[in-house]
Amino acid sequence: MNQDRRANRKSPRLLIILGLAAIFATITWRMYLDSGQRFVGKVPPEFPAGGAWIGAEKPLSLRELRGRVVLLQFSFVSCPYCREMDPYLHKWQQKFSSQGLTMIEVDDGSSDSLEEVRNWAASSGVPYPVYFDEAGRMCTAYDIHSFPYTLVIGRDGKVVWELRGWLGESGITTMENQVRQALARQ
């Protein structure tokens, strides 16, 4: 009878341990998927039709931009951390565009209206093209759920680096270094 009691006590412990292991595995897998390196080494999805371009003479495509380094930043107008990025993006546009950098901001159209984005771009003096992602289709294709989300695409059209979120000055330094490295590659 004592053995039966011990066996019964071990059974719930085993279930708890297995349950915790399953939770840990799920969290680890989700962290891996969200690690910010989902696109590195891959050709990213193209801009969907139906969006609006602000500050571009014609619609752009990633395929046509091959040979240049592209920095894509996904954002929305009222995102405070996205706006923290603005001075750096403006500086890099001025500093690196002659070396082959094309900057494009992708606004999540499910959060903003086209008019809000146009007003923000004009009042902020955005010196690079902004793609208004009507209904957030591009954000969905990239599976983006947090902002800002930044990708650096190499001259060969493949993502060389990506970052989810705002990491302050250390993140800015890392991002600028990644842009410099991508520009140095031929």
OpenMM code with the backbone's topology and positions (N, CA, C; nanometers):
from openmm import Vec3, app, unit

residues = "MET ASN GLN ASP ARG ARG ALA ASN ARG LYS SER PRO ARG LEU LEU ILE ILE LEU GLY LEU ALA ALA ILE PHE ALA THR ILE THR TRP ARG MET TYR LEU ASP SER GLY GLN ARG PHE VAL GLY LYS VAL PRO PRO GLU PHE PRO ALA GLY GLY ALA TRP ILE GLY ALA GLU LYS PRO LEU SER LEU ARG GLU LEU ARG GLY ARG VAL VAL LEU LEU GLN PHE SER PHE VAL SER CYS PRO TYR CYS ARG GLU MET ASP PRO TYR LEU HIS LYS TRP GLN GLN LYS PHE SER SER GLN GLY LEU THR MET ILE GLU VAL ASP ASP GLY SER SER ASP SER LEU GLU GLU VAL ARG ASN TRP ALA ALA SER SER GLY VAL PRO TYR PRO VAL TYR PHE ASP GLU ALA GLY ARG MET CYS THR ALA TYR ASP ILE HIS SER PHE PRO TYR THR LEU VAL ILE GLY ARG ASP GLY LYS VAL VAL TRP GLU LEU ARG GLY TRP LEU GLY GLU SER GLY ILE THR THR MET GLU ASN GLN VAL ARG GLN ALA LEU ALA ARG GLN".split()
positions = [
    Vec3(0.0813, -0.1192, 0.0000),
    Vec3(0.0000, 0.0000, 0.0000),
    Vec3(0.0864, 0.1266, 0.0000),
    Vec3(0.1977, 0.1267, 0.0724),
    Vec3(0.2877, 0.2415, 0.0731),
    Vec3(0.3461, 0.2668, -0.0656),
    Vec3(0.3729, 0.1577, -0.1376),
    Vec3(0.4259, 0.1742, -0.2728),
    Vec3(0.3240, 0.2416, -0.3639),
    Vec3(0.1952, 0.2087, -0.3492),
    Vec3(0.0908, 0.2714, -0.4290),
    Vec3(0.0846, 0.4209, -0.4016),
    Vec3(0.0975, 0.4597, -0.2739),
    Vec3(0.0941, 0.6021, -0.2390),
    Vec3(0.2126, 0.6762, -0.3004),
    Vec3(0.3300, 0.6146, -0.2944),
    Vec3(0.4483, 0.6772, -0.3531),
    Vec3(0.4329, 0.6909, -0.5043),
    Vec3(0.3810, 0.5898, -0.5690),
    Vec3(0.3599, 0.5944, -0.7134),
    Vec3(0.2614, 0.7049, -0.7495),
    Vec3(0.1556, 0.7191, -0.6698),
    Vec3(0.0569, 0.8229, -0.6949),
    Vec3(0.1167, 0.9627, -0.6759),
    Vec3(0.2088, 0.9786, -0.5795),
    Vec3(0.2730, 1.1076, -0.5572),
    Vec3(0.3697, 1.1404, -0.6700),
    Vec3(0.4348, 1.0420, -0.7267),
    Vec3(0.5307, 1.0654, -0.8352),
    Vec3(0.4588, 1.1038, -0.9648),
    Vec3(0.3433, 1.0503, -0.9879),
    Vec3(0.2708, 1.0759, -1.1117),
    Vec3(0.2411, 1.2249, -1.1306),
    Vec3(0.1862, 1.2974, -1.0320),
    Vec3(0.1643, 1.4407, -1.0518),
    Vec3(0.2952, 1.5178, -1.0706),
    Vec3(0.4002, 1.4782, -1.0006),
    Vec3(0.5299, 1.5450, -1.0178),
    Vec3(0.5803, 1.5282, -1.1601),
    Vec3(0.5670, 1.4090, -1.2120),
    Vec3(0.6109, 1.3837, -1.3484),
    Vec3(0.5319, 1.4699, -1.4475),
    Vec3(0.4010, 1.4798, -1.4261),
    Vec3(0.3182, 1.5634, -1.5131),
    Vec3(0.3597, 1.7102, -1.5045),
    Vec3(0.3904, 1.7559, -1.3856),
    Vec3(0.4342, 1.8949, -1.3693),
    Vec3(0.5667, 1.9170, -1.4407),
    Vec3(0.6589, 1.8247, -1.4245),
    Vec3(0.7885, 1.8369, -1.4905),
    Vec3(0.7726, 1.8352, -1.6423),
    Vec3(0.6913, 1.7445, -1.6932),
    Vec3(0.6675, 1.7392, -1.8377),
    Vec3(0.5984, 1.8662, -1.8872),
    Vec3(0.5051, 1.9162, -1.8092),
    Vec3(0.4362, 2.0400, -1.8451),
    Vec3(0.5319, 2.1577, -1.8507),
    Vec3(0.6183, 2.1687, -1.7512),
    Vec3(0.7178, 2.2763, -1.7502),
    Vec3(0.8150, 2.2636, -1.8679),
    Vec3(0.8535, 2.1404, -1.8985),
    Vec3(0.9422, 2.1182, -2.0125),
    Vec3(0.8744, 2.1620, -2.1428),
    Vec3(0.7468, 2.1325, -2.1571),
    Vec3(0.6727, 2.1726, -2.2770),
    Vec3(0.6623, 2.3249, -2.2858),
    Vec3(0.6370, 2.3889, -2.1736),
    Vec3(0.6294, 2.5356, -2.1719),
    Vec3(0.7647, 2.5952, -2.2099),
    Vec3(0.8720, 2.5435, -2.1511),
    Vec3(1.0062, 2.5920, -2.1819),
    Vec3(1.0382, 2.5739, -2.3295),
    Vec3(1.0049, 2.4590, -2.3850),
    Vec3(1.0310, 2.4329, -2.5268),
    Vec3(0.9524, 2.5294, -2.6155),
    Vec3(0.8286, 2.5564, -2.5802),
    Vec3(0.7456, 2.6493, -2.6565),
    Vec3(0.8031, 2.7899, -2.6519),
    Vec3(0.8432, 2.8342, -2.5338),
    Vec3(0.9019, 2.9675, -2.5193),
    Vec3(1.0321, 2.9776, -2.5976),
    Vec3(1.1143, 2.8771, -2.5878),
    Vec3(1.2420, 2.8764, -2.6600),
    Vec3(1.2184, 2.8817, -2.8103),
    Vec3(1.1262, 2.8037, -2.8592),
    Vec3(1.0951, 2.8032, -3.0026),
    Vec3(1.0445, 2.9398, -3.0468),
    Vec3(0.9561, 3.0016, -2.9674),
    Vec3(0.9020, 3.1343, -3.0016),
    Vec3(1.0133, 3.2394, -3.0021),
    Vec3(1.1046, 3.2294, -2.9054),
    Vec3(1.2166, 3.3226, -2.9010),
    Vec3(1.3047, 3.3053, -3.0250),
    Vec3(1.3232, 3.1810, -3.0662),
    Vec3(1.4011, 3.1555, -3.1871),
    Vec3(1.3335, 3.2196, -3.3082),
    Vec3(1.2047, 3.1995, -3.3211),
    Vec3(1.1317, 3.2562, -3.4340),
    Vec3(1.1330, 3.4077, -3.4311),
    Vec3(1.1283, 3.4667, -3.3112),
    Vec3(1.1254, 3.6109, -3.2964),
    Vec3(1.2633, 3.6708, -3.2739),
    Vec3(1.3676, 3.5947, -3.2957),
    Vec3(1.5021, 3.6412, -3.2638),
    Vec3(1.5486, 3.7547, -3.3534),
    Vec3(1.4727, 3.7903, -3.4545),
    Vec3(1.5132, 3.8981, -3.5415),
    Vec3(1.6040, 3.8533, -3.6540),
    Vec3(1.6182, 3.7278, -3.6745),
    Vec3(1.7051, 3.6787, -3.7802),
    Vec3(1.6285, 3.5872, -3.8757),
    Vec3(1.5030, 3.6157, -3.8959),
    Vec3(1.4204, 3.5309, -3.9806),
    Vec3(1.4509, 3.5459, -4.1289),
    Vec3(1.5031, 3.6626, -4.1686),
    Vec3(1.5231, 3.6886, -4.3103),
    Vec3(1.6688, 3.6887, -4.3530),
    Vec3(1.7619, 3.6862, -4.2581),
    Vec3(1.9037, 3.6942, -4.2934),
    Vec3(1.9393, 3.5819, -4.3914),
    Vec3(2.0040, 3.6212, -4.5011),
    Vec3(2.0431, 3.5261, -4.6047),
    Vec3(1.9352, 3.4986, -4.7074),
    Vec3(1.8197, 3.5607, -4.6907),
    Vec3(1.7072, 3.5364, -4.7823),
    Vec3(1.6711, 3.6636, -4.8590),
    Vec3(1.6088, 3.6452, -4.9739),
    Vec3(1.5526, 3.7569, -5.0488),
    Vec3(1.4167, 3.7885, -4.9849),
    Vec3(1.3973, 3.9107, -4.9377),
    Vec3(1.2729, 3.9431, -4.8675),
    Vec3(1.1563, 3.9645, -4.9640),
    Vec3(1.0337, 3.9596, -4.9109),
    Vec3(0.9159, 3.9853, -4.9951),
    Vec3(0.9188, 4.1257, -5.0568),
    Vec3(0.8591, 4.1360, -5.1717),
    Vec3(0.8529, 4.2605, -5.2478),
    Vec3(0.7425, 4.3510, -5.1922),
    Vec3(0.7444, 4.4785, -5.2300),
    Vec3(0.6386, 4.5715, -5.1916),
    Vec3(0.5090, 4.5288, -5.2591),
    Vec3(0.3997, 4.5145, -5.1842),
    Vec3(0.2737, 4.4753, -5.2485),
    Vec3(0.2135, 4.5907, -5.3284),
    Vec3(0.1405, 4.5557, -5.4322),
    Vec3(0.0688, 4.6562, -5.5100),
    Vec3(-0.0407, 4.7160, -5.4229),
    Vec3(-0.0774, 4.8377, -5.4501),
    Vec3(-0.1879, 4.9000, -5.3783),
    Vec3(-0.1436, 4.9970, -5.2714),
    Vec3(-0.0163, 4.9952, -5.2348),
    Vec3(0.0337, 5.0924, -5.1388),
    Vec3(0.0626, 5.2235, -5.2107),
    Vec3(0.0917, 5.3265, -5.1345),
    Vec3(0.1225, 5.4571, -5.1925),
    Vec3(0.2657, 5.4955, -5.1586),
    Vec3(0.3336, 5.5582, -5.2528),
    Vec3(0.4700, 5.6049, -5.2324),
    Vec3(0.4692, 5.7540, -5.2053),
    Vec3(0.5439, 5.7934, -5.1044),
    Vec3(0.5597, 5.9341, -5.0688),
    Vec3(0.7083, 5.9658, -5.0843),
    Vec3(0.7386, 6.0698, -5.1599),
    Vec3(0.8779, 6.1094, -5.1780),
    Vec3(0.9534, 6.0253, -5.2789),
    Vec3(0.8839, 5.9506, -5.3602),
    Vec3(0.9474, 5.8711, -5.4660),
    Vec3(0.8862, 5.9128, -5.5993),
    Vec3(0.9700, 5.9260, -5.7000),
    Vec3(0.9203, 5.9655, -5.8316),
    Vec3(0.8313, 5.8593, -5.8938),
    Vec3(0.8621, 5.7325, -5.8615),
    Vec3(0.7852, 5.6195, -5.9144),
    Vec3(0.7878, 5.5089, -5.8098),
    Vec3(0.6988, 5.4122, -5.8209),
    Vec3(0.7034, 5.2994, -5.7263),
    Vec3(0.8382, 5.2286, -5.7336),
    Vec3(0.8904, 5.1917, -5.6194),
    Vec3(1.0184, 5.1216, -5.6124),
    Vec3(0.9944, 4.9726, -5.5953),
    Vec3(1.0955, 4.8955, -5.6331),
    Vec3(1.0902, 4.7520, -5.6074),
    Vec3(1.2277, 4.7090, -5.5577),
    Vec3(1.2286, 4.6115, -5.4699),
    Vec3(1.3550, 4.5621, -5.4181),
    Vec3(1.4395, 4.4999, -5.5274),
    Vec3(1.3746, 4.4364, -5.6234),
    Vec3(1.4463, 4.3746, -5.7355),
    Vec3(1.5212, 4.4809, -5.8152),
    Vec3(1.4564, 4.5946, -5.8411),
    Vec3(1.5212, 4.7024, -5.9166),
    Vec3(1.6312, 4.7712, -5.8364),
    Vec3(1.6298, 4.7567, -5.7048),
    Vec3(1.7303, 4.8205, -5.6202),
    Vec3(1.8538, 4.7330, -5.5983),
    Vec3(1.8554, 4.6137, -5.6576),
    Vec3(1.9750, 4.5288, -5.6448),
    Vec3(2.0961, 4.6046, -5.6967),
    Vec3(2.2063, 4.5868, -5.6281),
    Vec3(2.3263, 4.6634, -5.6581),
    Vec3(2.3451, 4.7777, -5.5598),
    Vec3(2.2377, 4.8099, -5.4874),
    Vec3(2.2421, 4.9099, -5.3809),
    Vec3(2.2150, 4.8387, -5.2486),
    Vec3(2.2545, 4.9008, -5.1413),
    Vec3(2.2193, 4.8526, -5.0082),
    Vec3(2.0891, 4.9219, -4.9715),
    Vec3(1.9936, 4.8468, -4.9195),
    Vec3(1.8634, 4.9025, -4.8837),
    Vec3(1.8430, 4.8870, -4.7335),
    Vec3(1.8075, 4.9972, -4.6679),
    Vec3(1.7677, 4.9917, -4.5280),
    Vec3(1.6172, 5.0125, -4.5253),
    Vec3(1.5442, 4.9100, -4.4830),
    Vec3(1.3991, 4.9180, -4.4686),
    Vec3(1.3673, 4.9331, -4.3207),
    Vec3(1.2900, 5.0354, -4.2878),
    Vec3(1.2421, 5.0463, -4.1503),
    Vec3(1.0905, 5.0435, -4.1510),
    Vec3(1.0343, 4.9468, -4.0807),
    Vec3(0.8901, 4.9364, -4.0635),
    Vec3(0.8523, 5.0181, -3.9407),
    Vec3(0.7485, 5.1003, -3.9550),
    Vec3(0.7103, 5.1888, -3.8454),
    Vec3(0.5644, 5.2300, -3.8583),
    Vec3(0.5228, 5.3157, -3.7678),
    Vec3(0.3978, 5.3881, -3.7830),
    Vec3(0.4171, 5.5242, -3.7177),
    Vec3(0.3366, 5.6211, -3.7557),
    Vec3(0.3597, 5.7608, -3.7201),
    Vec3(0.3705, 5.7836, -3.5695),
    Vec3(0.2835, 5.7275, -3.4906),
    Vec3(0.2832, 5.7568, -3.3468),
    Vec3(0.3699, 5.6623, -3.2640),
    Vec3(0.4525, 5.5829, -3.3276),
    Vec3(0.5438, 5.4924, -3.2570),
    Vec3(0.6596, 5.5753, -3.2000),
    Vec3(0.6696, 5.5872, -3.0683),
    Vec3(0.7748, 5.6730, -3.0117),
    Vec3(0.9160, 5.6250, -3.0441),
    Vec3(0.9386, 5.4955, -3.0432),
    Vec3(1.0727, 5.4447, -3.0730),
    Vec3(1.1064, 5.4574, -3.2211),
    Vec3(1.0053, 5.4479, -3.3059),
    Vec3(1.0283, 5.4701, -3.4486),
    Vec3(1.0736, 5.6140, -3.4711),
    Vec3(1.0104, 5.7069, -3.4006),
    Vec3(1.0467, 5.8474, -3.4157),
    Vec3(1.1830, 5.8770, -3.3548),
    Vec3(1.2266, 5.7967, -3.2569),
    Vec3(1.3624, 5.8098, -3.2026),
    Vec3(1.4658, 5.7793, -3.3104),
    Vec3(1.4282, 5.6957, -3.4054),
    Vec3(1.5191, 5.6573, -3.5139),
    Vec3(1.5357, 5.7680, -3.6183),
    Vec3(1.4373, 5.8564, -3.6300),
    Vec3(1.4359, 5.9552, -3.7384),
    Vec3(1.5657, 6.0322, -3.7573),
    Vec3(1.6242, 6.0919, -3.6526),
    Vec3(1.7471, 6.1696, -3.6771),
    Vec3(1.8608, 6.0855, -3.7352),
    Vec3(1.8689, 5.9602, -3.6941),
    Vec3(1.9740, 5.8726, -3.7447),
    Vec3(1.9479, 5.8361, -3.8902),
    Vec3(1.8236, 5.8049, -3.9225),
    Vec3(1.7896, 5.7710, -4.0603),
    Vec3(1.8162, 5.8897, -4.1528),
    Vec3(1.7800, 6.0097, -4.1084),
    Vec3(1.8036, 6.1309, -4.1877),
    Vec3(1.9546, 6.1494, -4.2102),
    Vec3(2.0333, 6.1312, -4.1032),
    Vec3(2.1789, 6.1468, -4.1112),
    Vec3(2.2385, 6.0443, -4.2078),
    Vec3(2.1947, 5.9190, -4.1964),
    Vec3(2.2493, 5.8138, -4.2823),
    Vec3(2.2116, 5.8358, -4.4271),
    Vec3(2.0921, 5.8859, -4.4513),
    Vec3(2.0508, 5.9163, -4.5891),
    Vec3(2.1492, 6.0151, -4.6500),
    Vec3(2.1791, 6.1195, -4.5756),
    Vec3(2.2705, 6.2221, -4.6249),
    Vec3(2.4132, 6.1680, -4.6380),
    Vec3(2.4561, 6.0901, -4.5413),
    Vec3(2.5941, 6.0438, -4.5337),
    Vec3(2.6267, 5.9303, -4.6320),
    Vec3(2.5311, 5.8367, -4.6518),
    Vec3(2.5628, 5.7141, -4.7248),
    Vec3(2.4934, 5.6968, -4.8600),
    Vec3(2.4009, 5.7837, -4.8954),
    Vec3(2.3275, 5.7611, -5.0216),
    Vec3(2.4216, 5.7643, -5.1424),
    Vec3(2.5231, 5.8496, -5.1391),
    Vec3(2.6167, 5.8562, -5.2520),
    Vec3(2.7047, 5.7311, -5.2600),
    Vec3(2.7115, 5.6541, -5.1497),
    Vec3(2.7902, 5.5307, -5.1479),
    Vec3(2.7064, 5.4086, -5.1862),
    Vec3(2.5751, 5.4311, -5.2107),
    Vec3(2.4914, 5.3206, -5.2552),
    Vec3(2.3817, 5.2788, -5.1601),
    Vec3(2.3508, 5.3626, -5.0587),
    Vec3(2.2433, 5.3285, -4.9641),
    Vec3(2.1118, 5.3892, -5.0104),
    Vec3(2.0077, 5.3071, -5.0110),
    Vec3(1.8712, 5.3540, -5.0330),
    Vec3(1.7935, 5.3261, -4.9062),
    Vec3(1.7368, 5.4299, -4.8505),
    Vec3(1.6568, 5.4172, -4.7284),
    Vec3(1.5096, 5.4212, -4.7682),
    Vec3(1.4309, 5.3330, -4.7077),
    Vec3(1.2865, 5.3316, -4.7315),
    Vec3(1.2182, 5.3051, -4.5976),
    Vec3(1.1258, 5.3910, -4.5639),
    Vec3(1.0445, 5.3676, -4.4449),
    Vec3(0.9124, 5.3066, -4.4920),
    Vec3(0.8704, 5.2013, -4.4255),
    Vec3(0.7448, 5.1348, -4.4575),
    Vec3(0.6495, 5.1642, -4.3434),
    Vec3(0.5459, 5.2423, -4.3714),
    Vec3(0.4484, 5.2760, -4.2686),
    Vec3(0.3374, 5.1729, -4.2664),
    Vec3(0.3077, 5.1235, -4.1464),
    Vec3(0.2010, 5.0250, -4.1275),
    Vec3(0.0661, 5.0938, -4.1465),
    Vec3(0.0103, 5.0795, -4.2643),
    Vec3(-0.1161, 5.1440, -4.2984),
    Vec3(-0.2351, 5.0967, -4.2179),
    Vec3(-0.2199, 4.9896, -4.1410),
    Vec3(-0.3323, 4.9484, -4.0566),
    Vec3(-0.3384, 5.0347, -3.9311),
    Vec3(-0.2332, 5.1134, -3.9063),
    Vec3(-0.2304, 5.2029, -3.7900),
    Vec3(-0.2530, 5.3485, -3.8286),
    Vec3(-0.2110, 5.3864, -3.9480),
    Vec3(-0.2149, 5.5261, -3.9913),
    Vec3(-0.2977, 5.5419, -4.1181),
    Vec3(-0.3405, 5.6655, -4.1418),
    Vec3(-0.4039, 5.6974, -4.2696),
    Vec3(-0.2967, 5.7549, -4.3623),
    Vec3(-0.3219, 5.7508, -4.4901),
    Vec3(-0.2287, 5.8055, -4.5871),
    Vec3(-0.2058, 5.9544, -4.5602),
    Vec3(-0.3101, 6.0255, -4.5253),
    Vec3(-0.2978, 6.1686, -4.4955),
    Vec3(-0.2063, 6.1918, -4.3747),
    Vec3(-0.2201, 6.1107, -4.2706),
    Vec3(-0.1325, 6.1242, -4.1530),
    Vec3(0.0136, 6.1020, -4.1907),
    Vec3(0.0383, 6.0039, -4.2749),
    Vec3(0.1757, 5.9728, -4.3154),
    Vec3(0.2316, 6.0853, -4.4017),
    Vec3(0.1519, 6.1356, -4.4944),
    Vec3(0.1976, 6.2482, -4.5772),
    Vec3(0.2290, 6.3703, -4.4912),
    Vec3(0.1427, 6.4006, -4.3949),
    Vec3(0.1652, 6.5151, -4.3055),
    Vec3(0.2921, 6.4961, -4.2226),
    Vec3(0.3105, 6.3753, -4.1685),
    Vec3(0.4304, 6.3475, -4.0895),
    Vec3(0.5554, 6.3619, -4.1753),
    Vec3(0.5557, 6.3029, -4.2953),
    Vec3(0.6730, 6.3074, -4.3830),
    Vec3(0.7065, 6.4522, -4.4195),
    Vec3(0.6047, 6.5323, -4.4487),
    Vec3(0.6283, 6.6724, -4.4856),
    Vec3(0.6779, 6.7532, -4.3656),
    Vec3(0.6131, 6.7393, -4.2521),
    Vec3(0.6518, 6.8198, -4.1348),
    Vec3(0.7860, 6.7769, -4.0768),
    Vec3(0.8239, 6.6521, -4.0964),
    Vec3(0.9522, 6.6018, -4.0455),
    Vec3(1.0649, 6.6155, -4.1464),
    Vec3(1.0312, 6.6562, -4.2690),
    Vec3(1.1335, 6.6707, -4.3718),
    Vec3(1.2012, 6.5399, -4.4067),
    Vec3(1.1232, 6.4338, -4.4172),
    Vec3(1.1788, 6.3013, -4.4464),
    Vec3(1.2457, 6.3045, -4.5845),
    Vec3(1.3783, 6.2779, -4.5882),
    Vec3(1.4520, 6.2904, -4.7140),
    Vec3(1.4605, 6.1621, -4.7977),
    Vec3(1.3849, 6.0615, -4.7628),
    Vec3(1.3897, 5.9331, -4.8328),
    Vec3(1.2468, 5.8868, -4.8569),
    Vec3(1.2273, 5.7911, -4.9473),
    Vec3(1.0920, 5.7459, -4.9793),
    Vec3(1.0238, 5.6756, -4.8611),
    Vec3(0.8934, 5.6928, -4.8556),
    Vec3(0.8093, 5.6244, -4.7567),
    Vec3(0.7045, 5.5460, -4.8338),
    Vec3(0.6936, 5.4193, -4.8013),
    Vec3(0.5909, 5.3347, -4.8614),
    Vec3(0.4769, 5.3229, -4.7616),
    Vec3(0.3589, 5.3696, -4.7999),
    Vec3(0.2403, 5.3563, -4.7158),
    Vec3(0.1810, 5.2188, -4.7426),
    Vec3(0.1942, 5.1325, -4.6437),
    Vec3(0.1530, 4.9923, -4.6549),
    Vec3(0.0039, 4.9814, -4.6240),
    Vec3(-0.0738, 5.0109, -4.7256),
    Vec3(-0.2192, 5.0100, -4.7087),
    Vec3(-0.2667, 4.8770, -4.6495),
    Vec3(-0.3403, 4.8845, -4.5421),
    Vec3(-0.3966, 4.7685, -4.4719),
    Vec3(-0.2896, 4.6773, -4.4115),
    Vec3(-0.1647, 4.7234, -4.4069),
    Vec3(-0.0594, 4.6463, -4.3412),
    Vec3(-0.0214, 4.5177, -4.4117),
    Vec3(-0.0396, 4.5103, -4.5429),
    Vec3(-0.0109, 4.3860, -4.6152),
    Vec3(0.1371, 4.3492, -4.6151),
    Vec3(0.2237, 4.4494, -4.6252),
    Vec3(0.3670, 4.4194, -4.6249),
    Vec3(0.4106, 4.3755, -4.4851),
    Vec3(0.3557, 4.4410, -4.3838),
    Vec3(0.3866, 4.4003, -4.2451),
    Vec3(0.3420, 4.2566, -4.2211),
    Vec3(0.2295, 4.2185, -4.2777),
    Vec3(0.1819, 4.0808, -4.2648),
    Vec3(0.2758, 3.9850, -4.3373),
    Vec3(0.3189, 4.0219, -4.4579),
    Vec3(0.4098, 3.9353, -4.5344),
    Vec3(0.5420, 3.9146, -4.4607),
    Vec3(0.5858, 4.0159, -4.3880),
    Vec3(0.7101, 4.0069, -4.3111),
    Vec3(0.6853, 3.9565, -4.1685),
    Vec3(0.5585, 3.9365, -4.1336),
    Vec3(0.5197, 3.8885, -4.0004),
    Vec3(0.5743, 3.9795, -3.8905),
    Vec3(0.5511, 4.1090, -3.9079),
    Vec3(0.6012, 4.2082, -3.8132),
    Vec3(0.4900, 4.2467, -3.7162),
    Vec3(0.5232, 4.2341, -3.5878),
    Vec3(0.4269, 4.2648, -3.4822),
    Vec3(0.4797, 4.3670, -3.3832),
    Vec3(0.6055, 4.4084, -3.3994),
    Vec3(0.6626, 4.5092, -3.3111),
    Vec3(0.7408, 4.6092, -3.3950),
    Vec3(0.7451, 4.7315, -3.3477),
    Vec3(0.8049, 4.8405, -3.4245),
    Vec3(0.9017, 4.9177, -3.3363),
    Vec3(1.0059, 4.9770, -3.3933),
    Vec3(1.0465, 4.9656, -3.5324),
    Vec3(1.1044, 4.8278, -3.5623),
    Vec3(1.1023, 4.7916, -3.6867),
    Vec3(1.1638, 4.6685, -3.7339),
    Vec3(1.2489, 4.7083, -3.8526),
    Vec3(1.3773, 4.6776, -3.8476),
    Vec3(1.4705, 4.7266, -3.9481),
    Vec3(1.5428, 4.6109, -4.0153),
    Vec3(1.5540, 4.6199, -4.1466),
    Vec3(1.6308, 4.5229, -4.2236),
    Vec3(1.7335, 4.5969, -4.3069),
    Vec3(1.8522, 4.5397, -4.3167),
    Vec3(1.9539, 4.5883, -4.4093),
    Vec3(1.9663, 4.4809, -4.5169),
    Vec3(1.9425, 4.5219, -4.6404),
    Vec3(1.9464, 4.4310, -4.7551),
    Vec3(2.0731, 4.4617, -4.8344),
    Vec3(2.1534, 4.3588, -4.8583),
    Vec3(2.2796, 4.3755, -4.9300),
    Vec3(2.2599, 4.3999, -5.0780),
    Vec3(2.3685, 4.4304, -5.1422),
    Vec3(2.3662, 4.4604, -5.2862),
    Vec3(2.3142, 4.3439, -5.3697),
    Vec3(2.3241, 4.2222, -5.3163),
    Vec3(2.2763, 4.1035, -5.3886),
    Vec3(2.1268, 4.0787, -5.3690),
    Vec3(2.0604, 4.1657, -5.2932),
    Vec3(1.9161, 4.1524, -5.2732),
    Vec3(1.8777, 4.0649, -5.1554),
    Vec3(1.9761, 4.0162, -5.0789),
    Vec3(1.9473, 3.9320, -4.9624),
    Vec3(1.9683, 4.0110, -4.8343),
    Vec3(1.8864, 3.9797, -4.7356),
    Vec3(1.8962, 4.0467, -4.6061),
    Vec3(2.0277, 4.0063, -4.5396),
    Vec3(2.1026, 4.1066, -4.4940),
    Vec3(2.2289, 4.0795, -4.4251),
    Vec3(2.2176, 4.1026, -4.2745),
    Vec3(2.1131, 4.1747, -4.2330),
    Vec3(2.0983, 4.2031, -4.0901),
    Vec3(1.9566, 4.2523, -4.0645),
    Vec3(1.9043, 4.2197, -3.9457),
    Vec3(1.7732, 4.2716, -3.9075),
    Vec3(1.7669, 4.2932, -3.7577),
    Vec3(1.6819, 4.3858, -3.7195),
    Vec3(1.6674, 4.4216, -3.5787),
    Vec3(1.5225, 4.4537, -3.5497),
    Vec3(1.4733, 4.3956, -3.4424),
    Vec3(1.3378, 4.4241, -3.3970),
    Vec3(1.3479, 4.5119, -3.2739),
    Vec3(1.2815, 4.6266, -3.2776),
    Vec3(1.2751, 4.7135, -3.1613),
    Vec3(1.3803, 4.8222, -3.1599),
    Vec3(1.3807, 4.8950, -3.0512),
    Vec3(1.4713, 5.0077, -3.0298),
    Vec3(1.5681, 4.9683, -2.9206),
    Vec3(1.6963, 4.9679, -2.9507),
    Vec3(1.7968, 4.9280, -2.8532),
    Vec3(1.8825, 5.0453, -2.8076),
    Vec3(1.8343, 5.1680, -2.8290),
    Vec3(1.9076, 5.2847, -2.7843),
    Vec3(2.0345, 5.3065, -2.8639),
    Vec3(2.1274, 5.3776, -2.8024),
    Vec3(2.2522, 5.4136, -2.8701),
    Vec3(2.3331, 5.2918, -2.9146),
    Vec3(2.3349, 5.1869, -2.8338),
    Vec3(2.4115, 5.0682, -2.8736),
    Vec3(2.3508, 5.0053, -2.9990),
    Vec3(2.2193, 5.0050, -3.0089),
    Vec3(2.1536, 4.9538, -3.1289),
    Vec3(2.1818, 5.0401, -3.2503),
    Vec3(2.1859, 5.1712, -3.2303),
    Vec3(2.2157, 5.2637, -3.3402),
    Vec3(2.3577, 5.2409, -3.3911),
    Vec3(2.4520, 5.2256, -3.2989),
    Vec3(2.5910, 5.2003, -3.3374),
    Vec3(2.6021, 5.0705, -3.4161),
    Vec3(2.5357, 4.9659, -3.3677),
    Vec3(2.5374, 4.8372, -3.4374),
    Vec3(2.4753, 4.8506, -3.5762),
    Vec3(2.3626, 4.9208, -3.5846),
    Vec3(2.2944, 4.9372, -3.7127),
    Vec3(2.3826, 5.0129, -3.8122),
    Vec3(2.4454, 5.1203, -3.7678),
    Vec3(2.5324, 5.1958, -3.8580),
    Vec3(2.6497, 5.1095, -3.9034),
    Vec3(2.7045, 5.0303, -3.8138),
    Vec3(2.8139, 4.9398, -3.8517),
    Vec3(2.7678, 4.8375, -3.9552),
    Vec3(2.6463, 4.7870, -3.9402),
    Vec3(2.5928, 4.6914, -4.0375),
    Vec3(2.5748, 4.7574, -4.1746),
    Vec3(2.5275, 4.8818, -4.1758),
    Vec3(2.5127, 4.9550, -4.3018),
    Vec3(2.6491, 4.9735, -4.3659),
    Vec3(2.7480, 5.0161, -4.2867),
    Vec3(2.8842, 5.0360, -4.3391),
    Vec3(2.9401, 4.9065, -4.3988),
    Vec3(2.9217, 4.7954, -4.3264),
    Vec3(2.9721, 4.6667, -4.3755),
    Vec3(2.9044, 4.6267, -4.5057),
    Vec3(2.7726, 4.6461, -4.5125),
    Vec3(2.6993, 4.6104, -4.6346),
    Vec3(2.7452, 4.6974, -4.7515),
    Vec3(2.7709, 4.8259, -4.7256),
    Vec3(2.8187, 4.9151, -4.8324),
    Vec3(2.9585, 4.8781, -4.8797),
    Vec3(3.0405, 4.8245, -4.7884),
    Vec3(3.1781, 4.7870, -4.8224),
    Vec3(3.1840, 4.6627, -4.9101),
    Vec3(3.0797, 4.5780, -4.9021),
    Vec3(3.0774, 4.4550, -4.9839),
    Vec3(3.0405, 4.4895, -5.1266),
    Vec3(3.1074, 4.4300, -5.2178),
    Vec3(3.0756, 4.4536, -5.3591),
    Vec3(3.0121, 4.3354, -5.4149),
] * unit.nanometer
topology = app.Topology()
chain = topology.addChain("A")
for resn in residues:
    res = topology.addResidue(resn, chain)
    for name in ("N", "CA", "C"):
        topology.addAtom(name, app.Element.getBySymbol(name[0]), res)
